[in-house]
Amino acid sequence: MILRSNNPLIIAAFISTLAGTYSGSAVSNCPSGVKAWHTIHGLNRALNDTEMEALLKVASSLAPPQSRKPPREPYTMNTVIAIRNHLDLSTPLHIAVFACLTTAFYATAHTEELTTRT
C-alpha cells in the first residue's frame, strides 16, 4: 500500500488505524516509508517529527499482547535434522517444507519472516 498524502489528518488516521492491531515496530515502519517517499521526492512532510513520535508512542502502547513475542531459541543443525527425520521426502509437500526450512536456516532468516502463516 502506498500512501501519497501530505495531509496531516490522513497520515494521522492511517497510523491510528494500524494502532492496536500491529506491534509498535510494525506500525512505525509504515510512516517511515511515507517519510522516505517524501524525502526522495523533495516534499515536505505533513507531520513533523514530534507529532509523528507522539502518534507512534501511542500506537506502540496500544499494541496487542500477542504482537510481542518472547525471544525464541535459534534453530540449530540438530533442529533441522530432527525435523528432516519426520519428513517423507518422496512427497512434494514435505520436499517444499524441507526446502523452505533449509533456505531459511542457511539464509539465517527467521522462519516466520520467510513464510506465511498458512
C-alpha positions in Angstrom: 0.0 0.0 0.0 1.4 3.4 -1.0 0.2 6.4 1.0 1.0 9.5 -1.0 -0.7 12.2 1.0 0.7 15.3 2.6 -2.4 15.9 4.6 -1.6 15.5 8.4 -5.1 14.2 9.2 -4.9 11.4 6.6 -1.4 10.4 7.8 -2.6 10.5 11.5 -5.7 8.5 10.6 -3.5 6.0 8.7 -1.3 5.5 11.8 -4.2 5.2 14.1 -5.9 2.5 12.0 -2.8 0.4 12.5 -2.6 1.0 16.3 -4.0 -1.8 18.4 -3.6 -4.3 15.5 0.2 -4.4 15.0 3.3 -4.2 17.1 4.8 -0.8 17.7 7.8 -1.6 15.4 5.4 -2.7 12.6 3.4 0.5 12.9 6.5 2.7 12.9 7.7 1.0 9.6 4.7 2.3 7.6 5.2 6.1 8.3 8.9 5.6 7.9 8.1 4.5 4.3 5.9 7.6 3.8 8.7 9.8 5.2 11.2 8.2 2.9 8.9 8.7 -0.1 8.5 12.4 0.7 12.3 12.8 1.2 13.1 11.1 -2.1 10.7 13.4 -4.0 11.8 16.6 -2.2 8.5 17.2 -0.5 7.8 18.5 3.0 6.1 16.0 5.3 2.7 16.8 6.7 3.6 15.7 10.2 6.7 17.0 11.9 8.9 14.5 13.9 7.4 15.5 17.2 3.9 14.8 16.1 5.0 11.5 14.5 6.8 10.4 17.6 3.7 11.1 19.7 1.5 9.1 17.4 3.9 6.2 17.2 4.3 6.2 21.0 0.5 5.9 21.4 0.4 3.2 18.7 3.1 1.2 20.5 1.3 1.4 23.8 -1.9 0.0 22.1 -0.1 -2.9 20.5 -1.9 -6.2 21.3 -0.1 -8.5 23.7 0.2 -11.2 21.1 2.3 -8.9 18.9 5.1 -9.1 21.4 6.7 -12.4 21.1 9.3 -13.7 23.6 12.8 -14.5 22.3 12.9 -18.0 20.8 15.7 -20.5 20.7 17.6 -20.4 17.4 17.4 -23.2 15.0 20.5 -25.4 15.1 21.6 -28.1 12.7 20.2 -30.6 15.2 16.8 -28.9 14.9 17.0 -29.2 11.1 18.0 -32.8 11.3 15.2 -33.6 13.8 12.6 -32.0 11.5 14.1 -33.8 8.5 13.7 -37.1 10.2 10.0 -36.6 10.5 9.6 -35.7 6.8 8.9 -38.0 3.8 11.0 -36.5 1.0 9.1 -38.6 -1.6 6.1 -36.2 -1.2 6.0 -32.8 -2.8 4.7 -31.1 0.4 7.5 -32.4 2.6 10.1 -31.6 -0.1 8.7 -28.0 -0.1 8.7 -27.8 3.7 12.3 -29.0 3.8 13.4 -26.7 1.1 11.8 -23.8 2.9 13.4 -24.8 6.2 16.9 -25.2 4.8 16.7 -22.0 2.9 15.6 -20.1 6.0 18.3 -21.8 8.0 21.1 -21.1 5.7 20.0 -17.6 4.9 19.8 -17.0 8.7 16.3 -15.7 8.4 13.6 -16.3 10.9 11.2 -18.9 9.6 8.2 -16.7 10.4 9.6 -13.9 8.2 10.2 -16.1 5.2 6.8 -17.8 5.1 3.2 -17.0 5.6 1.0 -18.3 8.4 -0.9 -20.7 6.2 
